[in-house]
């Protein structure tokens, strides 16, 4: 019974969790590293002035597009939360397909940005950027995944009694 109550409370809080997921990205990164993502990227990349100038323009454009994709992810989380209790095959498929497309769009953006960064500051630095970005995205995804229930999780908790 405790699990059911906890999951019910979690379901009620999902919309607010999803709405704040972009803020959560910042919080997750700051909790791990004690600094903003921008500061972390600057420190890790360790570029000279000319490289920094070339990289910063590309990075800023990337962040704008990445945040737009992030907003779509937030909407998907909200949609999932709103439909969790009555999720049927059609809605589950719709959400899954939209999620896969959003993930593909994020990977496509990173790949496109990699090409620009490689041209501007070299392959090694471009690889460093991609490696860091992928690491941060995995940390963020993990934090978000830990806060949402799996499909049928409530029903399975009833079976365990």
Buried (B, 14 or more C-beta within 10 A) or exposed (E): EEBEEEBEEBBEEBBEBBBEBBEBBEBBBBEBBEEEBEEBBBEBBEBEEEBBEBBBEBBEBBBEBBEEBBEBBBBBBBBBBBBBEEBEEEBEEBBEEBBEEBBEBBEEBBEEBBEBBBEBBEEEBBEBBBEBBEEBBEBBBEBBEEBBBEEEBBEEBEEEE
